[in-house]
Amino acid sequence: MKQRPSNPSSAPRRFRPGDRLVLTFEEVAEDGSCVAYEGALEVRVAEMVLGCKGYVELDHVSPHRPMAWGRVLDTRIVPSAEPPRERCVAAMQGAVRCGGCPLLPMQEASGIALKVRWLHAALASIGVTPVLERSGPSLGYRNRNIYHVVADIDGLAMLASRVPAGAELADMIPCVAVLPAIDAAASRFVRELSNAPQPEWPRYLVLRGNRAGEVVGELIFGRAMAAPPAWTQGLDTRMEWSGWGWSVNEDQGDAVRRAEPVWAAGAPFVLERYGRLDLPIGTAGFAQLNAEAAGEIYELAGSWLAGAETVWDLYCGMGAIGLHGVVVGGVSKLFGAESSASSIAAAQSVAATLSVQARFEMITAAEAFAAGWERPDAVVVNPPRKGLEAAVLAGLLTLRPATIIYMSCNPDSFARDASRLMAEGYRLDELSAHDLLPQTRHTELLARFSL
């Protein structure tokens, strides 16, 4: 039998899975989970919220470092000497939260400082420390929301979001992050579902809106059907939507959409102002969630394209960056690659109103290098979070355009790609960082590389 230490209080405690602790959560980790400390032990809990005291059970304890991960058994809100500026009511009712705004319970200055710390840590490998810029409101800015349509414990309809790292769902009404028109539309839809048979409810509801208060909706059903249920007739009028469509997703995975929507009534999009352009944003095509902040980024990118006659816009979405190169930078020839049909259609419709020779194709960014396009003076890339695919990076280094404009939603993958470009002779001339999605850990970067 091992002899106990003569002074137990001086020996570090050994934690094991199953241990239960009462902790106060005052920090947010890079993965969005909340952090508390028990002595030297750092405990992360995904479904916790800042400013809460939680009764936590440890699920995993690292054998290599003082870190553990757990789940909440009970919570209490801890009164603060400096009350947060605004809290999400749904998040603060208990342990569950939607996960969309992990920084919301923090003081605004503290949340921004935390994002700056994450940003500079991610970019340390390339030796840059940009200032984090914010424009527009810090709440009520998101112009799209995706809701799970489920029944609560009383069998009533609930529009919800999945709790991070779990299967639990959190009520999403009200939501302080979305445009007020979207939050109001979601509330009306819940009331509408009270008159619809539960087996006929959609699996998801997607709402897209603009700052003028217009909203379009999409119902995504979990079963095959030739037409939407009878109760949806006249839905746009009852919901005060500009239009609505529907699609089917029978897969049991996490993907929300498996097909482009079939439009049932009204307009398939609303117009929203991004910088110098009115973009037709719908439920399916990609468009940045914060139109005001994104518009400023697009205008800046457009100014960096001044002097380029021919531009390729890869991962172009609705073509917003390349098209701002036209209206701000004087670009005369524009080629765009995007895999979404609705995004390509939107880009083509906007390009048709401008004085530009534009060609947008529904191909991948990697396929653009074999598309026979005219050699570019500049290439724009706006990849997903994983960054540039190996084939795209190789294509750029073979093509070697004089200028590369890189818009990134992930500082970590950007730093990796920037290191490779710089190793191959490109200079990082300018880098700006933008708080595109306040209250989240997301930071948007815009960079200009040149030979």
Summary of the structure (lengths in Angstrom):
residues: 451
radius of gyration: 24.2
end to end distance: 69.4
largest distance: 85.1
contacts: 1524
relative contact order: 0.10
helix: 25%
strand: 29%
